[in-house]
Amino acid sequence: MKKKLLTNGKAFKRTDNRWGGTVWYMDEQGERKRKSFSGTTKAEVNKKMTAYIAEFNQRLTESDESRKTLRESMTHWLQVFKFPSVERGTYDRCECTAKHQIFPLIGEKVVGDIMSADLKSVLNYWLEKGYAYTTVKKVHDLLGEYFRYLTEQELLNRNPMLSVPMMKKANFMAAQNKEDLPTQETITVFAPEEIEKFKIEAFSTYSNGKPKYQQPAAYILMLNTGLRTGELLGLLNSDIDLENRTLTVRQGVKETSKRVETEAVPGREVKVGKPKTATSKRTVPLNDTAVEMIEALRRERNFGENAPLICDEQGGYTRPVNFRKRYYRILKAAEIEQKGLHSFRHTFATRLVNGVKQANGTIKALSPRQVADLLGHSTSQITEMYYVKKDTQRLNGITDGFNL
């Protein structure tokens, strides 16, 4: 609730022949309060009350979010309210969205003057620029959360975002002349021949026998365990039990902006923290290839039980950006179409659910629930919807004998 004046003050003569005055106001909790003044003359009291009222109104103006620019107000909201409540990586993304997709368009507009049409124009601008649906939705979500805060705190009388619903994905894609493909069709996986090409390039050497790439076994380990990049890079040697052929996911590595308190400064830093979700903490079985890759990684670099399995030259955690750059160099050299590192995780899930044909012609497969447990998903629906590319060839001839 906003602080406000209830009276402009009134001077009166006291029983001791001095003069007094009272100004009534309402505080931020909605309670009625007063400020009292005294003096030897009525003019002196009136002067004190006038000065107090002017100062009161000045403080209100300075603290009134509705009169600040969006850049100033949203930055303050991000630093004071958003920063303590989310993980660093999430905050980095929110700050990036504000700085690059919101402030350049309406950052200098006064908050109280912003209309629904202004906010809709921001979303339309990035739609017309061909930006992805998920990027524009992040803009919509951040603006929605910010303006909801302003109205809930009664810093604004109305929420302009209430009239700016996010466009349905199908309509968004149609407006960009793009096809809204089913989620399973957008999942990227490695074909068997691409996996072979990747392995050949990843483990290739120069003419003098020196390996072309550092720690290539890490990528094949990822392919055979379905670990996220952060989970893989956060894995310690002590988390691996080769005797029982398992590894345990206990932590993850993220790369975030360097900060002095809430202010970003040049550079990036590696943060080690809890896994993505509660179900991400899990024990993963190791197949023969995974065991072989772990042994290869330890032969290349081993700084002891408490060091990361995939470490840098000093035994510290490998930066995710360096791990990705190395991966993309291998893809390019192997002439494989670019795919994100998450494609290893998608491939792992897809092969396990769709199954692998055995020598006797049968298909060996796992249930979506089993694969969800291996990936650290809370439900098998997440696994099926976002990680498994449907194998439509398995449907060939399936209706034979069902003539209607």
C-alpha positions as CSV (number, residue, x, y, z in Angstrom):
1,M,0.0,0.0,0.0
2,K,1.3,3.5,-0.8
3,K,1.9,6.1,1.8
4,K,-0.4,9.2,1.5
5,L,-1.4,12.4,3.1
6,L,-4.9,12.5,4.7
7,T,-4.9,16.3,5.7
8,N,-2.9,19.4,4.9
9,G,-2.5,20.2,8.6
10,K,-4.3,22.6,10.9
11,A,-2.8,25.0,13.4
12,F,-4.4,25.6,16.8
13,K,-3.7,27.4,20.0
14,R,-2.8,25.3,23.0
15,T,-3.7,25.7,26.7
16,D,-0.2,26.9,27.4
17,N,-0.6,29.8,24.9
18,R,1.8,28.1,22.5
19,W,0.7,27.0,19.0
20,G,0.4,23.4,17.8
21,G,-0.4,21.7,14.5
22,T,-1.1,18.1,13.2
23,V,-0.7,16.5,9.8
24,W,-2.5,13.1,9.4
25,Y,-1.2,10.5,6.9
26,M,-1.6,6.8,6.1
27,D,1.5,4.5,6.3
28,E,2.4,1.6,4.1
29,Q,0.4,-0.8,6.3
30,G,-2.8,1.3,5.9
31,E,-2.6,2.6,9.5
32,R,-3.7,6.2,10.2
33,K,-0.9,8.2,11.8
34,R,-0.1,11.8,12.7
35,K,2.9,14.1,12.8
36,S,2.7,16.9,15.5
37,F,4.3,20.4,15.4
38,S,4.6,23.2,17.9
39,G,5.9,26.8,18.0
40,T,5.5,30.2,19.6
41,T,3.4,31.6,16.8
42,K,0.8,30.3,14.3
43,A,3.0,31.4,11.4
44,E,5.9,29.4,12.8
45,V,3.7,26.2,13.0
46,N,2.2,26.7,9.6
47,K,5.8,27.1,8.1
48,K,6.9,23.8,9.8
49,M,3.8,22.0,8.5
50,T,4.2,23.4,4.9
51,A,7.9,22.2,4.9
52,Y,6.9,18.8,6.2
53,I,4.2,18.3,3.6
54,A,6.6,19.4,0.8
55,E,9.2,16.9,2.0
56,F,6.6,14.2,2.4
57,N,5.4,14.7,-1.2
58,Q,9.0,14.8,-2.5
59,R,9.8,11.5,-0.9
60,L,6.6,10.0,-2.4
61,T,7.6,11.2,-5.8
62,E,11.1,9.8,-5.4
63,S,9.8,6.4,-4.3
64,D,6.9,6.2,-6.7
65,E,7.7,3.3,-9.0
66,S,5.0,4.5,-11.5
67,R,7.1,7.6,-12.3
68,K,10.4,5.8,-12.8
69,T,11.6,4.5,-16.2
70,L,11.0,0.8,-16.9
71,R,14.8,0.3,-17.0
72,E,15.3,1.8,-13.5
73,S,12.2,0.1,-11.9
74,M,12.7,-3.4,-13.4
75,T,16.4,-3.4,-12.7
76,H,15.6,-2.6,-9.0
77,W,12.9,-5.3,-8.9
78,L,15.3,-7.9,-10.4
79,Q,18.1,-7.1,-8.0
80,V,15.9,-6.8,-4.8
81,F,13.2,-9.4,-5.4
82,K,14.3,-11.8,-8.2
83,F,18.0,-12.3,-7.3
84,P,17.5,-13.8,-3.8
85,S,14.7,-16.2,-5.0
86,V,16.2,-18.0,-8.0
87,E,19.4,-19.8,-8.9
88,R,22.2,-17.8,-10.5
89,G,21.8,-19.3,-13.9
90,T,18.1,-18.4,-13.9
91,Y,18.8,-14.9,-12.8
92,D,21.4,-14.5,-15.6
93,R,18.7,-15.5,-18.1
94,C,16.1,-13.0,-16.6
95,E,18.6,-10.2,-16.7
96,C,19.7,-11.1,-20.2
97,T,16.0,-11.0,-21.4
98,A,15.5,-7.6,-19.8
99,K,18.7,-6.1,-21.2
100,H,18.4,-7.4,-24.7
101,Q,14.7,-7.9,-25.5
102,I,12.9,-5.4,-23.3
103,F,15.0,-2.3,-22.4
104,P,16.1,-1.5,-26.0
105,L,12.4,-1.1,-27.0
106,I,10.6,0.4,-23.9
107,G,13.3,0.8,-21.3
108,E,13.1,4.6,-21.2
109,K,9.3,4.8,-21.0
110,V,7.8,5.8,-17.7
111,V,6.2,2.8,-16.0
112,G,2.9,4.5,-15.2
113,D,2.5,5.5,-18.9
114,I,3.1,2.0,-20.3
115,M,-0.1,0.7,-22.0
116,S,-1.0,-2.9,-23.1
117,A,-0.3,-1.8,-26.7
118,D,3.3,-0.9,-25.8
119,L,3.8,-4.4,-24.3
120,K,2.1,-6.2,-27.2
121,S,4.4,-4.2,-29.6
122,V,7.5,-5.6,-27.8
123,L,6.3,-9.2,-28.4
124,N,5.3,-8.5,-32.0
125,Y,8.7,-6.9,-32.7
126,W,10.6,-10.1,-31.7
127,L,8.0,-12.3,-33.5
128,E,8.5,-10.3,-36.7
129,K,12.3,-10.6,-36.3
130,G,12.0,-14.3,-36.4
131,Y,12.9,-15.1,-32.8
132,A,12.0,-18.5,-31.4
133,Y,8.7,-19.0,-29.6
134,T,10.5,-19.9,-26.3
135,T,12.5,-16.6,-26.5
136,V,9.4,-14.4,-26.9
137,K,7.6,-16.4,-24.2
138,K,10.5,-15.6,-21.8
139,V,9.9,-11.9,-22.5
140,H,6.1,-12.3,-21.9
141,D,6.7,-14.2,-18.7
142,L,9.2,-11.7,-17.3
143,L,7.0,-8.7,-18.0
144,G,4.0,-10.6,-16.6
145,E,5.8,-11.3,-13.3
146,Y,7.1,-7.7,-13.0
147,F,3.8,-6.0,-13.6
148,R,2.0,-8.5,-11.3
149,Y,4.4,-7.5,-8.5
150,L,3.7,-3.8,-9.1
151,T,-0.1,-4.2,-8.9
152,E,0.0,-6.6,-6.0
153,Q,2.1,-4.1,-4.0
154,E,-0.4,-1.4,-5.2
155,L,2.4,0.5,-6.9
156,L,0.2,0.5,-10.0
157,N,-3.6,0.7,-10.1
158,R,-3.8,-1.6,-13.2
159,N,-1.9,-4.4,-14.7
160,P,-1.4,-3.7,-18.4
161,M,-0.2,-7.3,-19.0
162,L,-3.7,-8.7,-18.3
163,S,-4.7,-7.6,-21.8
164,V,-1.6,-9.1,-23.4
165,P,-2.0,-12.9,-23.5
166,M,0.8,-15.0,-25.0
167,M,0.0,-16.1,-28.5
168,K,-0.6,-19.8,-28.9
169,K,2.4,-21.6,-30.3
170,A,0.6,-22.8,-33.5
171,N,-0.5,-19.2,-34.3
172,F,3.0,-17.9,-33.5
173,M,4.6,-20.3,-35.8
174,A,2.0,-19.6,-38.6
175,A,2.7,-15.9,-38.3
176,Q,6.4,-16.6,-39.0
177,N,5.5,-19.0,-41.9
178,K,6.9,-21.9,-40.0
179,E,5.4,-25.3,-39.3
180,D,4.4,-26.1,-35.7
181,L,5.9,-29.6,-35.6
182,P,5.0,-32.1,-32.9
183,T,7.5,-32.0,-30.1
184,Q,8.8,-35.5,-30.8
185,E,9.7,-34.5,-34.4
186,T,11.9,-31.6,-33.2
187,I,14.0,-33.9,-30.9
188,T,17.5,-34.2,-32.3
189,V,19.2,-37.6,-32.1
190,F,22.3,-39.2,-33.6
191,A,21.8,-41.8,-36.3
192,P,24.0,-44.9,-35.9
193,E,26.2,-43.9,-38.8
194,E,26.7,-40.4,-37.2
195,I,27.8,-42.0,-33.9
196,E,30.4,-44.0,-35.7
197,K,31.7,-40.9,-37.6
198,F,31.8,-39.0,-34.3
199,K,33.8,-41.7,-32.6
200,I,36.3,-41.9,-35.4
201,E,36.9,-38.2,-35.4
202,A,36.8,-37.8,-31.6
203,F,39.6,-40.4,-31.1
204,S,41.6,-39.5,-34.1
205,T,45.3,-38.5,-33.8
206,Y,47.8,-36.4,-35.7
207,S,50.5,-38.0,-37.8
208,N,52.9,-37.9,-34.7
209,G,50.3,-39.9,-32.7
210,K,49.2,-37.0,-30.5
211,P,45.3,-37.0,-29.9
212,K,43.5,-34.2,-31.8
213,Y,41.0,-33.7,-28.9
214,Q,41.2,-33.7,-25.1
215,Q,39.0,-36.2,-23.2
216,P,37.0,-37.5,-26.2
217,A,35.8,-40.4,-24.0
218,A,33.6,-37.9,-22.1
219,Y,31.2,-37.5,-25.0
220,I,30.8,-41.3,-25.4
221,L,30.3,-41.6,-21.7
222,M,27.5,-39.0,-21.9
223,L,26.0,-41.0,-24.8
224,N,25.9,-44.2,-22.7
225,T,24.6,-42.7,-19.5
226,G,22.3,-39.9,-20.5
227,L,23.9,-37.5,-18.1
228,R,23.2,-33.7,-18.5
229,T,26.3,-31.7,-19.4
230,G,26.4,-30.1,-15.9
231,E,26.0,-33.5,-14.2
232,L,28.8,-35.0,-16.2
233,L,31.2,-32.1,-15.5
234,G,30.3,-32.2,-11.8
235,L,31.0,-35.9,-11.5
236,L,33.9,-36.7,-9.0
237,N,36.0,-39.8,-9.2
238,S,34.6,-40.8,-5.8
239,D,31.1,-40.8,-7.3
240,I,32.0,-43.8,-9.5
241,D,31.9,-47.4,-8.3
242,L,33.5,-49.5,-11.0
243,E,33.2,-52.7,-8.9
244,N,29.4,-52.4,-8.9
245,R,29.3,-50.6,-12.3
246,T,27.4,-47.5,-11.2
247,L,27.9,-43.8,-10.9
248,T,26.0,-41.5,-8.5
249,V,24.8,-38.0,-9.5
250,R,25.2,-35.7,-6.5
251,Q,25.9,-32.3,-8.0
252,G,26.1,-30.2,-11.1
253,V,28.3,-27.6,-12.7
254,K,27.0,-24.3,-14.1
255,E,28.7,-21.3,-15.7
256,T,27.3,-18.0,-14.6
257,S,28.2,-14.3,-14.9
258,K,30.7,-13.0,-12.4
259,R,29.0,-10.6,-9.9
260,V,29.9,-8.2,-7.2
261,E,26.7,-8.6,-5.0
262,T,24.0,-8.3,-7.7
263,E,26.0,-6.3,-10.2
264,A,27.4,-8.2,-13.2
265,V,31.1,-7.6,-13.9
266,P,33.1,-8.8,-16.9
267,G,33.8,-12.5,-17.1
268,R,32.2,-15.9,-16.3
269,E,32.7,-18.3,-13.4
270,V,32.0,-22.0,-12.7
271,K,29.5,-22.7,-9.9
272,V,29.1,-26.2,-8.4
273,G,25.7,-26.8,-6.8
274,K,22.7,-29.1,-6.4
275,P,21.4,-31.1,-9.4
276,K,18.6,-29.6,-11.5
277,T,15.7,-31.3,-9.5
278,A,15.2,-33.6,-6.5
279,T,14.9,-36.6,-8.9
280,S,18.1,-35.7,-10.6
281,K,20.0,-37.2,-7.6
282,R,20.2,-40.8,-8.8
283,T,22.4,-43.8,-9.3
284,V,23.1,-44.7,-13.0
285,P,24.2,-48.2,-14.1
286,L,27.3,-48.4,-16.3
287,N,27.5,-50.6,-19.4
288,D,30.7,-52.0,-20.9
289,T,31.3,-48.9,-23.1
290,A,30.7,-46.5,-20.1
291,V,33.3,-48.4,-18.0
292,E,35.8,-48.3,-20.8
293,M,35.3,-44.5,-21.3
294,I,35.8,-43.9,-17.5
295,E,39.0,-45.9,-17.6
296,A,40.2,-44.0,-20.6
297,L,39.5,-40.6,-19.0
298,R,41.4,-41.6,-15.8
299,R,44.4,-42.7,-17.9
300,E,44.4,-39.3,-19.6
301,R,44.0,-37.3,-16.4
302,N,43.6,-38.4,-12.8
303,F,43.9,-36.0,-9.9
304,G,42.6,-38.3,-7.2
305,E,39.3,-39.4,-5.7
306,N,38.1,-35.9,-4.8
307,A,38.8,-34.4,-8.2
308,P,36.4,-34.2,-11.1
309,L,36.5,-37.1,-13.6
310,I,36.5,-34.7,-16.5
311,C,38.9,-32.1,-15.1
312,D,41.0,-29.3,-16.6
313,E,44.8,-29.3,-16.7
314,Q,45.0,-28.2,-13.1
315,G,42.5,-30.8,-11.8
316,G,39.7,-28.3,-11.5
317,Y,36.2,-28.4,-13.0
318,T,36.0,-28.1,-16.8
319,R,34.2,-25.0,-18.0
320,P,31.0,-26.0,-19.9
321,V,31.8,-23.5,-22.6
322,N,35.1,-25.2,-23.4
323,F,33.4,-28.6,-23.3
324,R,30.8,-27.4,-25.8
325,K,33.4,-25.7,-28.1
326,R,35.4,-29.0,-28.3
327,Y,32.3,-30.9,-29.1
328,Y,31.3,-28.6,-32.0
329,R,34.8,-28.8,-33.4
330,I,34.4,-32.6,-33.6
331,L,31.0,-32.3,-35.2
332,K,32.3,-29.9,-37.9
333,A,35.4,-32.0,-38.6
334,A,33.3,-35.2,-38.9
335,E,30.9,-33.4,-41.2
336,I,27.9,-34.1,-39.0
337,E,25.0,-31.6,-38.9
338,Q,25.2,-29.4,-35.8
339,K,23.3,-30.6,-32.8
340,G,23.3,-29.5,-29.2
341,L,25.1,-31.6,-26.5
342,H,21.7,-32.5,-25.2
343,S,21.3,-34.7,-28.4
344,F,23.4,-37.3,-26.6
345,R,20.8,-37.5,-23.9
346,H,18.0,-37.6,-26.4
347,T,19.8,-40.4,-28.3
348,F,20.3,-42.4,-25.1
349,A,16.6,-42.1,-24.2
350,T,15.4,-42.8,-27.8
351,R,17.5,-45.9,-28.3
352,L,16.4,-47.4,-24.9
353,V,12.7,-46.8,-25.4
354,N,12.5,-47.6,-29.1
355,G,14.7,-50.6,-28.6
356,V,17.7,-52.2,-30.3
357,K,17.3,-55.1,-32.6
358,Q,19.0,-58.3,-31.3
359,A,20.8,-61.0,-33.3
360,N,17.7,-63.3,-33.1
361,G,15.5,-60.5,-34.5
362,T,13.8,-59.5,-31.3
363,I,13.7,-55.9,-30.0
364,K,15.3,-55.2,-26.6
365,A,13.7,-52.1,-25.1
366,L,13.0,-50.4,-21.7
367,S,9.8,-48.9,-20.5
368,P,9.5,-45.1,-20.5
369,R,9.3,-45.3,-16.7
370,Q,12.6,-47.1,-16.5
371,V,14.2,-44.6,-18.8
372,A,12.7,-41.7,-16.8
373,D,14.4,-43.1,-13.7
374,L,17.7,-43.3,-15.5
375,L,17.4,-39.7,-16.8
376,G,16.2,-38.3,-13.4
377,H,12.8,-37.3,-14.6
378,S,9.9,-37.1,-12.2
379,T,7.4,-38.5,-14.7
380,S,7.7,-40.8,-17.8
381,Q,5.5,-38.3,-19.7
382,I,8.4,-35.8,-19.7
383,T,10.7,-38.5,-21.1
384,E,8.2,-39.6,-23.9
385,M,7.3,-36.0,-24.8
386,Y,10.6,-34.2,-24.8
387,Y,13.4,-36.9,-25.1
388,V,12.2,-39.8,-27.3
389,K,12.0,-39.4,-31.1
390,K,9.2,-41.7,-32.3
391,D,10.3,-44.6,-34.5
392,T,7.4,-44.7,-37.0
393,Q,9.1,-47.5,-39.0
394,R,8.1,-49.8,-36.1
395,L,4.5,-49.3,-37.2
396,N,5.1,-50.8,-40.7
397,G,2.7,-53.8,-41.1
398,I,1.3,-53.5,-37.6
399,T,-2.3,-53.4,-38.8
400,D,-1.9,-56.6,-40.9
401,G,-4.6,-59.0,-39.8
402,F,-6.8,-56.2,-38.6
403,N,-9.0,-55.9,-41.7
404,L,-12.2,-54.1,-40.9
